[in-house]
Amino acid sequence: MDYDLLKVKMKKNKVTYETMAKLLGLTLNGFANKINRTNSSGFYVDEANLIRQKLNLSQEEAFTIFFNN
């Protein structure tokens, strides 16, 4: 998972943690924990799909961010 790339894409699209948290139905802390890999929590597939749509990510970008080790 390349969450640093996710952060770059969010910044490029001017999408805040708050916006993403609301989109995913999470608290701000909940989203921050996921993107910072705190407590080993990651994104579920449905969350990854919502993020992909919001940031207009290609399939390749989404795969790199969420599934590539």
C-alpha positions as CSV (number, residue, x, y, z in Angstrom):
1,M,0.0,0.0,0.0
2,D,1.3,3.4,-1.0
3,Y,-0.6,5.8,1.2
4,D,2.0,8.5,0.6
5,L,0.8,8.5,-3.0
6,L,-2.8,8.8,-1.7
7,K,-1.8,11.9,0.3
8,V,-0.2,13.4,-2.8
9,K,-3.3,12.8,-4.9
10,M,-5.5,14.3,-2.1
11,K,-3.3,17.4,-2.0
12,K,-3.3,17.7,-5.8
13,N,-7.1,17.5,-5.8
14,K,-7.4,19.8,-2.8
15,V,-9.3,17.1,-0.9
16,T,-8.9,17.3,2.9
17,Y,-8.9,14.6,5.5
18,E,-12.2,16.1,6.7
19,T,-13.8,15.7,3.3
20,M,-12.6,12.1,3.0
21,A,-13.8,11.2,6.5
22,K,-17.3,12.5,5.6
23,L,-17.3,10.7,2.3
24,L,-16.4,7.4,4.0
25,G,-18.7,7.9,7.0
26,L,-15.7,8.0,9.4
27,T,-14.6,10.4,12.1
28,L,-11.6,12.6,11.3
29,N,-9.5,10.4,13.7
30,G,-10.8,7.2,12.1
31,F,-9.7,8.4,8.6
32,A,-6.3,9.7,9.9
33,N,-5.7,6.3,11.6
34,K,-6.4,4.5,8.3
35,I,-4.2,6.8,6.1
36,N,-1.4,6.7,8.7
37,R,-1.7,3.0,9.2
38,T,-2.2,3.4,12.9
39,N,-3.4,0.2,14.6
40,S,-2.9,-1.7,11.3
41,S,-6.2,-0.5,10.1
42,G,-6.5,-0.2,6.3
43,F,-9.2,0.7,3.8
44,Y,-12.0,-1.7,2.9
45,V,-12.7,-2.3,-0.8
46,D,-15.8,-0.1,-0.7
47,E,-13.9,2.7,0.9
48,A,-11.1,2.4,-1.7
49,N,-13.7,2.6,-4.5
50,L,-15.2,5.8,-3.0
51,I,-11.7,7.3,-2.7
52,R,-10.9,6.3,-6.3
53,Q,-14.1,8.0,-7.6
54,K,-13.5,11.1,-5.5
55,L,-9.9,11.6,-6.7
56,N,-10.6,10.3,-10.3
57,L,-7.8,7.7,-9.9
58,S,-7.1,5.3,-12.7
59,Q,-7.3,1.6,-12.1
60,E,-3.5,1.5,-12.0
61,E,-3.2,4.3,-9.5
62,A,-5.8,2.8,-7.3
63,F,-4.1,-0.6,-7.4
64,T,-0.7,1.0,-6.5
65,I,-2.2,2.9,-3.6
66,F,-4.4,0.2,-2.1
67,F,-3.1,-3.2,-3.1
68,N,0.6,-3.0,-4.1
69,N,3.0,-4.0,-1.4
